């Protein structure tokens, strides 16, 4: 599997304290995507589904969020990952995909991956509906699909949009995660001033 990034703990990619995995490679390439560096399928790092599952389980977060890039462009390996996690009784799996729900269900491999998630948020990012009214979701056109009953209450009363970012400082790098910053945002201006 090609992985762009694994973050053991995040609070801006879904409810609670979650592990987030960004998949490398995207065939959808939404205009004004906030992760264009994840489009190239040859970039990122290689991990086996088993090694990635072990890293996710050992993080001991409350849940898992799958993003990208496009997770479903690696359906076979992603299915192996999710089967491995489910065999370990891992729960609370949310997947974001740029494919519409109809496109997910039109292809057997994609649908079999969706069936192993608890919640799927489907649809391409559309700038006309961004940032949208809902927390954690990029644009208003994206649809919510409860595969299990785990997120029914959340879907019925989804939190409103808020601007939120996390700053992750690691070895020789600083990453900003969460709501993409526009050039006119005060926080974006602060980072630009610090970098000058």
C-alpha positions as CSV (number, residue, x, y, z in Angstrom):
1,X,0.0,0.0,0.0
2,X,1.2,3.6,-0.7
3,X,0.7,5.8,2.4
4,X,1.2,9.5,2.4
5,X,0.9,9.9,6.2
6,X,-0.1,8.2,9.4
7,X,-1.0,10.4,12.4
8,X,-1.4,8.4,15.6
9,X,-3.7,11.0,17.3
10,X,-5.9,13.7,15.9
11,X,-9.0,15.4,17.0
12,X,-9.7,17.2,13.7
13,X,-10.4,14.3,11.4
14,X,-13.6,13.0,13.1
15,X,-15.1,12.5,16.5
16,X,-12.9,11.8,19.5
17,X,-9.2,11.0,19.5
18,X,-8.5,9.2,16.3
19,X,-5.7,7.7,14.2
20,X,-5.7,9.1,10.7
21,X,-4.2,7.5,7.6
22,X,-3.8,9.4,4.4
23,X,-3.5,7.2,1.3
24,X,-1.1,8.2,-1.5
25,X,-2.4,8.5,-5.0
26,X,-5.7,9.9,-6.3
27,X,-7.3,9.4,-9.7
28,X,-10.1,11.9,-9.0
29,X,-8.0,15.0,-8.5
30,X,-10.6,17.4,-7.3
31,X,-10.0,21.0,-8.3
32,X,-8.5,23.0,-5.4
33,X,-7.9,19.8,-3.4
34,X,-6.2,20.6,-0.1
35,X,-3.8,17.6,-0.5
36,X,-2.4,17.9,-4.1
37,X,0.9,16.4,-2.9
38,X,-1.0,13.1,-2.4
39,X,-2.2,12.8,-6.0
40,X,1.0,11.1,-7.3
41,X,0.5,7.3,-6.8
42,X,4.3,6.7,-6.8
43,X,5.1,9.1,-3.9
44,X,4.6,8.3,-0.2
45,X,5.9,5.2,1.6
46,X,5.1,1.5,1.1
47,X,3.5,-0.5,3.9
48,X,2.0,-3.9,4.0
49,X,-1.7,-4.0,5.2
50,X,-0.5,-6.1,8.2
51,X,2.2,-3.6,9.2
52,X,-0.2,-0.7,8.9
53,X,-2.9,-2.5,10.9
54,X,-0.4,-3.1,13.6
55,X,0.6,0.6,13.7
56,X,-3.1,1.6,13.9
57,X,-3.9,-0.9,16.7
58,X,-0.8,0.1,18.7
59,X,-1.7,3.8,18.6
60,X,-4.7,2.9,20.9
61,X,-6.9,5.7,19.6
62,X,-10.7,5.8,19.9
63,X,-11.2,5.3,16.1
64,X,-9.7,5.4,12.7
65,X,-10.2,7.9,9.8
66,X,-9.1,6.9,6.3
67,X,-8.5,9.8,3.9
68,X,-6.3,10.7,1.0
69,X,-5.4,11.0,-1.7
70,X,-8.1,8.4,-2.5
71,X,-8.3,5.3,-0.3
72,X,-10.5,3.4,-2.8
73,X,-7.8,3.6,-5.5
74,X,-6.1,0.9,-3.4
75,X,-9.2,-1.2,-2.8
76,X,-7.6,-4.6,-2.7
77,X,-4.9,-3.6,-0.1
78,X,-7.4,-1.5,1.9
79,X,-9.8,-4.4,2.1
80,X,-7.0,-6.6,3.5
81,X,-6.2,-3.9,6.0
82,X,-9.8,-3.6,7.2
83,X,-10.2,-7.4,7.4
84,X,-7.1,-7.5,9.5
85,X,-8.4,-4.8,11.8
86,X,-11.9,-6.3,12.1
87,X,-10.3,-9.7,13.0
88,X,-8.6,-7.8,15.8
89,X,-12.0,-6.4,16.8
90,X,-11.1,-2.9,15.8
91,X,-14.1,-0.6,15.6
92,X,-15.0,3.1,14.8
93,X,-13.8,3.2,11.2
94,X,-14.6,6.3,9.1
95,X,-13.6,6.5,5.4
96,X,-13.6,9.6,3.2
97,X,-13.8,9.0,-0.5
98,X,-14.0,11.3,-3.5
99,X,-16.2,8.8,-5.3
100,X,-19.9,9.3,-5.1
101,X,-21.9,6.7,-3.3
102,X,-23.2,5.5,-6.6
103,X,-19.7,5.0,-7.9
104,X,-18.7,3.2,-4.7
105,X,-21.5,0.7,-5.1
106,X,-21.0,0.3,-8.9
107,X,-17.7,-1.5,-8.4
108,X,-17.6,-4.7,-6.4
109,X,-14.1,-4.0,-4.9
110,X,-15.0,-0.5,-3.7
111,X,-18.3,-1.7,-2.3
112,X,-16.6,-4.5,-0.4
113,X,-14.3,-2.0,1.3
114,X,-17.2,0.3,2.2
115,X,-18.9,-2.7,3.9
116,X,-16.0,-3.0,6.3
117,X,-16.3,0.6,7.5
118,X,-18.7,2.0,10.1
119,X,-19.3,5.3,8.2
120,X,-18.5,6.4,4.7
121,X,-18.4,10.0,3.6
122,X,-18.7,10.0,-0.1
123,X,-18.4,12.5,-3.0
124,X,-15.7,14.8,-4.5
125,X,-14.6,18.0,-2.9
126,X,-16.5,20.9,-4.6
127,X,-15.4,24.5,-4.0
128,X,-18.9,25.9,-4.5
129,X,-20.1,24.0,-1.4
130,X,-17.0,24.6,0.7
131,X,-16.2,24.9,3.5
132,X,-19.7,23.6,4.1
133,X,-21.9,23.5,7.2
134,X,-20.6,20.4,8.8
135,X,-17.6,19.8,10.9
136,X,-14.8,17.6,9.4
137,X,-16.5,17.5,5.9
138,X,-15.0,19.5,3.1
139,X,-18.1,20.5,1.1
140,X,-21.9,20.3,1.3
141,X,-22.3,17.8,-1.6
142,X,-20.6,15.0,0.3
143,X,-23.0,12.4,1.6
144,X,-23.0,10.3,4.8
145,X,-23.6,6.5,4.8
146,X,-23.9,4.5,8.1
147,X,-22.8,1.0,7.3
148,X,-23.2,-0.1,10.9
149,X,-25.3,1.5,13.7
150,X,-22.2,2.9,15.4
151,X,-22.5,6.5,14.0
152,X,-26.3,6.8,13.7
153,X,-26.6,9.4,16.5
154,X,-23.7,11.5,15.1
155,X,-25.2,11.5,11.6
156,X,-28.6,12.5,13.0
157,X,-27.1,15.5,14.9
158,X,-23.9,16.3,13.0
159,X,-21.8,19.1,14.6
160,X,-21.6,22.4,12.8
161,X,-18.6,23.6,10.9
162,X,-15.8,25.2,12.9
163,X,-12.3,26.2,11.7
164,X,-9.8,24.1,13.5
165,X,-6.2,23.1,13.0
166,X,-3.6,20.9,14.7
167,X,0.1,21.6,14.5
168,X,2.2,18.4,14.6
169,X,5.9,18.9,15.2
170,X,8.0,15.9,14.4
171,X,11.6,15.1,13.4
172,X,12.6,18.0,11.1
173,X,9.0,18.8,10.0
174,X,6.0,20.7,11.1
175,X,2.6,19.6,9.7
176,X,-0.7,21.5,9.9
177,X,-3.8,19.3,9.9
178,X,-7.5,20.3,9.8
179,X,-9.4,23.0,8.1
180,X,-7.4,24.3,5.1
181,X,-6.2,27.8,5.7
182,X,-7.2,30.6,3.3
183,X,-4.6,33.3,2.6
184,X,-6.9,35.8,4.4
185,X,-7.2,33.8,7.6
186,X,-5.5,35.3,10.6
187,X,-3.8,32.0,11.4
188,X,-2.4,31.7,7.9
189,X,-1.1,35.2,8.1
190,X,0.6,34.3,11.4
191,X,2.4,31.4,9.8
192,X,3.4,33.5,6.8
193,X,4.9,36.1,9.1
194,X,6.8,33.5,11.2
195,X,8.2,32.0,8.0
196,X,9.5,35.3,6.6
